């Protein structure tokens, strides 16, 4: 809900407060609804995607809500409104609007945000002040979806909303002032909403870059297509391709899905797209929509006329690691491959490194030794000629390579990228001022940079993703604005990309002093994995958890098995591990 949006029929704000528990009809209704809604939910794993459909019966539970009964009290109106919002994703909030005064119903926009509150406890409701009909509703918020489907999780936090009720000409109570947005419990959210990736082309046209959103199941295909046509979000603008002609929109109200085929009817502005742009748009929409259940094909139209768009060649998503794991011992760099280990770069100098990085050719290695970055190529060890920006001091993050050959380093709040010739591009950004970069990693599609930031000495780490804007020749020259994805207690190290939407790193779980491997979906939840018996000091990831490796404190090299969620030993003597981008 948006407390800053105020006009006729809108009022109130989120603020701290404690109210008595709602009882009676709402609590009973919530229990009945949640019991039915959750009966068919999986008990573990990711929330599974659903689909809007053209069919009469949907495979997921549907909430139902009744309009107000004559003579309902103020409390009963608020209770009924909350119950009706549980059905908002399936009935378009029709029932919820029946609890609002006429003017409020006309201007209330439930799509501005969706506040997700903790399941298992009923919201609180209390009289506010002495004004008749002024009520405070209190929930324990655990997440929120914004108007474009961006979902953020948070630690449980008490949030309150002020509602104003008034009597109509018939003496019936209705809600006359309320903020935009809606609120639902987490259990219902998991049933009625689903995650979806919106795909955009990488700047070099080789990969599809995902941006995670969350949409109501009933309108997932429509909202996914609409958000793709709206163009890249701010943090990806300039980092990915913009191929949709300006002014292109859906020519119809919805994307219809019938017998597995999603029909996307585009406006006439789409006709201005070149043949290559049409091929890219088709690839993006097919990748975006066919991830939804029951969508196996996509038909594109321009004003109801079939669009002639060839298949795009070579556009893929979630590129796999180029190889590894490579690990560092006191005397050499080694490769572990199919259960066998072999030395790939033997040098005592590299053995003194504290960190390890390898490029996509698997012929260039980089490491950090006593504050100096060194590169090993074709058996020749050379220092990176780099003068840290004034006041930034020595490197604060382990260097890493990206798929396009750039070596990324950071000192304080300044990020620098070196090309293969050793030329440096300083990528300072205003939003980095005051923060120290403690870890960084470029995504394998080359379009995004994940950073772990610390500031203020409070021990909290801020995880962000920013876009990488590259000049001709794929040289990085600018970072976009940040997308904040998490705040964690304590330091974050060994940051990397497990796939196009998942970060892997070492961090401290709540209540623990020891680091543990963690997976964090960008725009989703964090999952701490069980550590190997040897406390991990370095982590490396390829594509998915079947390419997750750790170096232990006593030198063990371990591989993770997602099937049993266990670690197996590969080698000894390891002090750092990495995979090629």
Secondary structure, DSSP 4 states (H G I P E B T S, - for coil): -BTT--STT----------EEP-THHHHHHHHHHHHHHTTS-SSSSPPP----SSSS-SS------PPPTT--HHHHHHHHHHHHTTHHHHTTHHHHTTB-HHHHHH--TTS-EEEE-TTSPPEEEE-SSSTTEEEEEEEEEEEE-TTS-EEEEEEEEEEEEEEEEE-TTS-EEEEE--BSEEEEHHHHHHHEEEEEEEEEBTTSSBEEEEEEEEEGGGHHHHHHHHHHT---GGGBTTB---SPTT--BSSSS-EEETTEEEEEE-GGGGGS-HHHHHHHHHHHHHHHTTSTT--EEEEEETTEEP--PPPSS-BSSPPPSEEEEEE-SSEEEEEETTEEEEEEE-HHHHT-SS-EE-TTSSEEEEEETTEEEEEETTEEEE----PPTTT-S--EEEEE-TTSPEEEEETTEEEEE-TT--EEE---GGGTT-EEEEEEE-TTSSEEEEEEE-TTS-EEEEEEEEEEE-TTS-EEEEEEEEEEEEEES--EEEEEEETTEEEEEEEPTT-SSEEEEEEETTS-EEEPPPPSS-EEEEEE-SSGGGEEEEETTS-EEEEETTTTEEEEEESS-SEEEEE-
